[in-house]
Amino acid sequence: MALLFVYLLVSLVRPKSCATPFTIAVNDPLPSPPLSSHHHAIIVAGHAIYNGPKTVDGLYIDDHWVLESFQRGGGHVETFIKHIQKGIELARGDPNAVLIFTGGQTRPDAGPQSEGLSYWQIAQMLVNDTIKGEETQDNLGERMVIEEFARDSHENLLFSLCRFAEMTGQYPSSVSVIGFNFKRERFQEIHRAAIRFPIDRFQYIGIDPPPSDAIDATFEAGELAKSYNPFKKDLYGCHGSLKQKKLDRNPFRRRKDNKHYEPYFVSTEVPDQIRSRTRHDIRTPAKSLQRHLLKTIRSAFLQMIGKDIDLIKKHEAVLRRRPPMTNVRHRCDICLTSIFNMHWICGVCGLEICNDCYESDWDLKPNKVVNCTFKRKHTRKHMVPVIKYESRVMKELHAEAMELDDEKSEFPPMAEKSGTASENEIDHDEYDNVLIVPADKMNISLFQQHWMKGKPVMVQGVMQASKEDWSPKYFSRMYGKQAIEVTDCYTGSTSETTIKGFFKGFSGDKRKKFSQILKIKDWPPKSDFRADFPNLYNDFMQMLPAPEHCTATGYLNLSNRLPDEYIPPDLGPKMFIAYGSVDGTKTFGTTNLHCDMADAVNLMCYADTTSYKKENTSAAAIWDIYPFEVLQDLRKFVAKIASERKQKVLDPIHSQWLYLNDDLRERLWKEYRIKGWRLYQDPGCAIFIPAGCAHQVSNYRSSIKCAYDFVSPENLSRCAEITKEFGKVRRDDALQLNSTMLFSWTSTYDERKAEHQ
């Protein structure tokens, strides 16, 4: 059904019945299609056009028809009528059937009259003649439908099923096709298979003219040479003689709404729902925060909307619109980046790609992605441009952002519950003034002054506010029997154990018996932290410093702005539990060098006091964090190391394959003059890592950490850059950054507008 699902994918269509067209108010539910309870499609393909008087007697006269020369005589006209009569007979016998007469305006001599309409008019005459003077309850007239765009037999079948879906809101569970018997194999073996309709629910009823050996032989030879064999090689009739036949059978160059694509890629008429889906339940604690948010994201928002408007203008003549899908993460099938608005859909198989992939070199795509149905390769000619939001609405959003004044954003006032840190109480890292501050001295103004510079921040003493137990004993007692996957930090190999089994080698003398350095990453791996550990979740959230930025409900955490109809990103919290290094090895770390697309806060909740420490440091873990600005040079350096070690990596940074030990860090400084921020983390220390800053960690004591990702206004542009990089290596874009930015803007702007009014 790959060809067919594109229709519903692209459109929520107003039924094209003979009734007066209706309109849909903004808040009205979509009306049900007129034949929503029907499930059987009966298809009669047109072969000629009747231009005679509207009487049954006139139907049997050849001169009343627009015919090809080979159709004159030999009982062809009578056979056309038998096809129509058979369709009526089948439809009368099945009240759940829809009878579809299909065929386009293929004959110049007939003028703008379609085969489908011609057959439908004949059927009306036959039905009226049959029931003259009789009462009938079969509502057959309402179940007879016209399809007026098909130019060949493949389109007769495909477009009829699209028409059925338009009238019923679903695809048929069974299909009956009525036509010439010599076309049976073409429909059953080729056309049905091309659209992947199940053979056990498909029947073909063949009715031929009276037998004639000479005529039968001619038809069979012509069918084989001109139709069956060409369609067998070219399933969709896109090349050679089949393509030319379509052009010849479209003498009026007919297109739906003068657009270049086929008639059933129909734009939705459902009103845009951006504003109705915008969340208005996250209220600002201070107007200065509201203003700061709008001013900070304005530039990135304008760039995103402006780019989309330019794309819409470029392809406006052929655009289709469908509403945003709900309860699904809408991603590019090639790069896995979330699709915001303008994108492309294959008109054959439904492949969806973003505009960046559409514009890129298609020869570089993996064959499994490039291939369409039946091993055909995708080309740009297959692709239909589609938008989700009305262009008018995009322009209105752009105008809103442009009208916002350009006054310099003020820093929000200090939080009332936080004290003010003096210079003596603030520790600055030796490399470029990284902020290290006690939790009771942290406030939003101080945090933002450093955070806006793209630098990490470390807050000490956070666990003093904890009300829960984060120790190994607690987890062993509560979750000891739970199976868990552990990773060897040296080899990267994984194995299964239990929580209790893992903690046996976590601390004290027992730690010495375990030569491996193991870790549990992202626990719980497949479930929600809040659901599994509700007490710990609440404890973690209430402890976090800078709550406006990094808590789940924080006003400046943009990740909470997606509507309920969207799948929210899984940003945590997640626990990272790892053994400490027994011998202070310089070879590998606990977490290799990598880069995240979102901001993050990592809190050490517990560290073993009995396990070994590296000489000259009392820290439980050591972090190396590198500025976003050096990311590309850092990538070059790591790529050089991979080449020297003959290590194949998809991306030097995002493959997370290397830990920069002391020797490599020294070499990095000598060759590229790159030095990272080094932070020493102990229990109670929360480290904030800006999006796009590559970082690595080495545990020198066994520890339990809990981390949460968030999206701050200050780092949106960095998030966007890393999202693009993830797309190049097919890493899932769970953040849905552009949609997050859209609804962050609308929710905050609407809040501001309501207050002004």
C-alpha positions, -999 to 999 in steps of 0.1 A, spaced: 0 0 0 31 23 -2 18 42 -31 -16 47 -15 -8 59 19 7 91 6 -28 103 -2 -39 103 34 -5 114 45 -7 145 24 -43 154 28 -74 157 50 -97 164 21 -131 178 17 -153 152 0 -160 159 -36 -196 149 -37 -223 165 -57 -235 183 -25 -227 219 -18 -191 223 -6 -190 229 32 -166 249 53 -149 241 86 -148 266 114 -116 268 135 -128 248 164 -152 225 145 -144 188 144 -137 174 110 -169 160 94 -171 124 85 -167 114 49 -200 108 31 -195 70 27 -175 63 58 -190 29 64 -182 14 30 -152 -9 24 -156 -25 -11 -143 -7 -42 -158 -17 -75 -138 -1 -104 -150 3 -140 -123 17 -162 -134 39 -191 -123 31 -227 -143 57 -247 -166 87 -244 -203 88 -251 -215 119 -268 -250 108 -279 -285 115 -267 -294 108 -231 -314 77 -239 -307 40 -234 -314 32 -270 -288 56 -282 -260 39 -262 -256 11 -287 -249 32 -318 -211 36 -326 -216 70 -341 -227 83 -307 -193 75 -292 -158 90 -296 -139 59 -305 -105 48 -318 -106 32 -352 -101 -4 -338 -131 1 -314 -156 5 -342 -176 -26 -349 -169 -60 -333 -192 -54 -304 -169 -30 -285 -196 -5 -276 -219 -33 -263 -189 -45 -242 -184 -11 -227 -221 -11 -216 -217 -47 -202 -188 -34 -181 -210 -7 -166 -239 -31 -161 -217 -56 -143 -205 -28 -120 -241 -19 -112 -250 -55 -106 -221 -60 -81 -228 -27 -63 -265 -36 -60 -255 -69 -44 -232 -53 -19 -246 -23 0 -211 -16 14 -196 -11 -21 -187 21 -38 -189 20 -76 -161 41 -92 -160 50 -129 -125 61 -138 -109 78 -167 -96 113 -176 -102 138 -204 -82 117 -229 -99 125 -263 -95 159 -280 -125 151 -302 -147 148 -272 -137 182 -257 -134 186 -219 -154 155 -212 -138 127 -192 -142 89 -196 -152 86 -160 -180 112 -163 -192 96 -195 -195 62 -179 -212 76 -148 -238 93 -170 -245 60 -188 -248 43 -154 -273 69 -143 -294 62 -174 -292 24 -169 -301 27 -133 -331 50 -139 -343 28 -168 -341 -3 -146 -360 11 -116 -386 30 -137 -418 26 -119 -402 7 -90 -392 16 -55 -356 9 -45 -338 13 -12 -302 5 -23 -291 42 -25 -270 31 -55 -270 66 -70 -252 80 -39 -226 52 -41 -216 59 -77 -185 80 -79 -164 96 -107 -126 97 -110 -116 120 -138 -78 122 -139 -65 87 -149 -46 85 -182 -37 48 -182 -46 15 -165 -22 20 -136 -37 53 -128 -72 38 -132 -65 16 -103 -44 39 -82 -65 70 -86 -97 50 -80 -84 38 -46 -75 74 -38 -110 85 -47 -124 57 -26 -103 70 4 -115 105 -3 -151 94 -1 -148 70 28 -119 82 49 -102 48 45 -88 24 19 -110 -5 8 -107 -39 23 -115 -55 -10 -113 -44 -47 -132 -56 -78 -120 -44 -112 -142 -48 -143 -126 -47 -178 -115 -66 -208 -104 -102 -201 -72 -98 -220 -61 -71 -195 -65 -95 -165 -28 -103 -161 -19 -66 -164 -41 -56 -135 -36 -87 -113 1 -93 -118 14 -58 -123 -9 -29 -113 -21 -46 -81 14 -56 -71 27 -21 -79 5 -7 -52 9 -37 -30 -27 -45 -26 -32 -81 -12 -41 -106 -39 -66 -125 -18 -87 -94 -16 -85 -84 -53 -106 -98 -81 -107 -90 -118 -138 -96 -138 -131 -99 -175 -158 -93 -202 -147 -93 -239 -165 -86 -272 -179 -116 -290 -152 -142 -300 -132 -135 -332 -100 -154 -337 -84 -126 -358 -94 -98 -334 -85 -118 -303 -50 -125 -316 -45 -89 -325 -56 -77 -290 -34 -103 -273 -4 -93 -293 -10 -56 -288 -16 -61 -250 17 -80 -247 38 -55 -267 23 -22 -258 11 -26 -223 20 -58 -203 57 -59 -211 63 -21 -208 45 -20 -175 64 -50 -163 96 -31 -168 83 3 -158 57 -3 -130 45 32 -127 47 43 -164 73 70 -159 95 64 -189 95 57 -227 63 48 -245 42 47 -213 52 82 -204 45 94 -239 10 78 -237 2 98 -206 12 130 -223 -8 121 -254 -38 112 -233 -37 146 -215 -45 168 -245 -58 196 -223 -27 195 -201 -51 191 -172 -37 194 -137 -55 198 -104 -57 235 -95 -31 241 -122 -5 224 -101 21 201 -116 14 171 -94 -12 145 -97 -48 152 -85 -48 133 -52 -19 152 -36 -45 175 -22 -38 202 4 -57 201 37 -83 228 44 -80 223 82 -71 257 98 -36 262 112 -34 251 148 -2 267 160 -19 291 183 -46 267 196 -19 242 205 4 267 222 9 260 259 -2 288 282 3 271 315 39 281 320 37 316 335 66 339 341 76 346 377 90 380 366 83 401 335 121 406 331 124 369 325 97 370 299 115 398 281 148 382 284 135 350 268 120 368 238 150 390 232 174 361 235 157 337 211 145 364 187 175 362 164 175 324 161 137 324 157 138 350 129 165 330 111 144 298 113 112 314 102 129 335 75 145 304 60 112 286 59 94 315 42 121 317 15 117 279 8 79 283 6 83 312 -19 107 291 -40 83 262 -43 50 280 -39 36 269 -73 37 232 -64 33 231 -26 9 209 -8 -1 213 29 -9 187 55 -14 193 92 13 184 116 12 148 128 4 143 164 18 117 189 47 109 166 82 124 162 82 136 126 117 130 113 137 130 80 140 94 68 176 100 57 193 121 85 168 115 113 166 153 120 132 165 131 111 181 104 98 215 113 76 227 83 88 226 47 98 191 36 96 167 7 75 134 2 81 108 -24 50 106 -46 56 68 -50 66 53 -16 61 81 9 97 87 19 100 119 38 131 141 37 141 175 50 152 203 27 189 199 35 188 163 24 168 172 -7 194 198 -17 224 176 -9 242 151 -32 219 122 -36 247 99 -48 261 99 -13 230 85 3 230 49 15 213 26 -11 187 14 15 175 50 18 178 60 -18 160 30 -31 123 34 -37 98 6 -43 109 -23 -65 145 -13 -64 139 20 -82 161 48 -70 147 80 -58 152 111 -79 142 147 -71 114 143 -97 97 119 -73 95 144 -45 65 166 -37 71 197 -16 49 198 15 43 223 43 26 218 77 18 254 86 1 280 65 25 304 48 3 332 60 9 322 96 47 319 91 47 355 78 27 367 108 52 351 132 80 367 113 63 401 116 58 396 153 95 391 159 105 420 136 82 443 155 97 435 189 120 464 198 157 460 198 165 474 233 192 456 251 178 428 272 181 434 309 193 407 333 165 394 355 165 404 391 181 381 416 160 354 430 146 363 465 156 330 481 192 332 470 219 352 487 244 374 469 279 360 465 308 383 471 340 381 450 357 364 480 331 337 480 333 330 443 360 307 431 372 312 395 389 283 376 425 290 366 415 287 329 394 316 317 373 324 348 349 294 351 324 302 378 325 280 409 301 291 436 284 277 468 248 267 464 236 292 490 252 320 471 239 312 436 213 334 420 199 338 385 217 370 378 251 355 387 244 323 368 233 342 336 263 365 336 286 335 331 262 312 312 257 337 285 294 335 278 291 299 269 311 287 299 305 259 323 294 266 359 300 245 390 278 249 421 290 233 454 271 220 483 239 212 464 233 179 483 228 198 516 192 203 504 186 166 498 159 148 517 165 113 502 190 85 504 212 83 472 236 56 486 245 22 471 228 5 500 195 22 491 196 11 455 207 -24 464 179 -27 489 151 -13 467 162 -24 433 188 -52 439 171 -78 418 165 -56 388 185 -66 357 208 -40 343 232 -37 314 267 -26 324 295 -13 302 333 -20 305 349 15 304 380 1 288 367 -22 261 332 -7 256 317 -42 258 284 -47 276 271 -75 298 240 -82 320 240 -83 358 217 -71 386 218 -39 406 230 -58 436 256 -76 416 270 -44 402 273 -27 436 293 -57 450 323 -43 433 315 -7 439 334 2 471 359 -8 498 378 -40 498 354 -56 474 364 -30 448 400 -44 448 386 -78 436 371 -63 404 398 -55 378 371 -41 354 359 -5 356 322 -9 350 295 17 346 257 19 344 247 45 318 213 62 315 195 44 343 166 37 339 173 30 302 138 25 289 115 40 314 107 73 330 128 84 360 99 102 375 77 71 373 103 47 386 118 69 413 92 96 422 108 105 455 143 108 440 129 128 411 112 154 434 144 155 455 166 160 425 145 188 410 141 207 443 179 206 449 190 220 415 205 255 415 194 279 388 159 263 387 145 288 362 169 272 336 174 236 345 143 221 361 114 204 343 91 234 349 116 261 347 105 292 328 137 295 309 139 257 301 124 258 266 121 220 264 88 222 283 70 243 257 61 215 232 23 210 231 7 178 245 1 165 210 39 163 204 61 136 218 83 153 244 121 148 243 135 124 268 159 147 286 160 128 319 168 128 346 191 98 342 216 83 366 252 75 358 268 51 382 305 41 377 334 24 395 364 45 403 398 37 389 418 13 410 453 22 398 449 58 386 453 47 350 461 73 324 448 52 295 411 56 296 383 75 313 348 68 326 331 87 298 348 93 265 350 127 247 316 136 232 293 165 226 255 169 234 230 189 215 213 202 247 226 219 278 231 196 308 235 197 346 253 168 363 250 164 400 273 140 420 249 125 446 273 100 462 310 90 461 327 61 479 351 73 505 370 40 508 380 34 471 413 44 456 422 79 445 446 91 420 477 108 434 477 145 440 439 149 439 411 144 463 384 148 437 359 120 431 358 128 393 377 150 369 360 168 340 376 182 309 353 206 291 362 223 258 348 256 245 323 254 217 345 277 196 373 251 194 350 222 184 361 221 147 398 221 156 392 196 183 375 174 156 405 177 134 428 166 162 407 136 171 404 126 134 442 127 132 444 103 162 419 80 146 439 80 114 471 72 132 455 43 151 437 31 119 404 35 138 373 39 116 349 64 131 317 79 117 325 112 133 356 120 154 335 136 183 300 121 180 313 85 178 325 89 214 354 66 209 384 83 226 394 96 260 420 123 259 445 112 285 473 134 298 496 127 269 469 135 243 458 167 261 494 179 261 497 171 224 464 189 218 479 220 234 511 219 215 496 213 181 464 233 183 468 255 213 436 241 227 431 238 264 399 228 281 384 238 314 393 212 341 368 208 369 371 187 400 337 172 411 329 159 445 296 148 461 272 178 461 289 194 431 266 202 402 283 210 369 265 228 341 277 220 306 266 243 278 253 227 246 280 221 220 309 219 245 328 187 240 336 170 274 349 139 290 349 125 326 372 102 346 360 88 379 387 84 406 362 72 432 332 51 426 302 75 424 265 80 417 256 109 395 222 122 382 220 143 351 193 163 334 193 179 300 176 213 293 173 239 266 183 274 276 175 305 255 212 315 256 224 284 237 198 279 210 222 286 182 247 260 195 219 235 198 211 241 162 247 236 151 250 203 169 216 192 156 230 196 120 261 177 129 240 148 144 221 147 111 253 140 92 259 108 112 222 98 115 219 105 152 183 109 164 171 144 169 150 139 200 152 176 209 129 188 180 147 221 183 128 241 157 94 231 170 106 238 205 117 273 194 84 279 176 62 271 206 86 288 230 81 320 210 43 317 207 37 309 243 59 337 256 47 362 230 10 354 237 16 357 274 32 392 269 4 403 246 -23 392 270 -6 412 298 -4 443 276 -41 440 267 
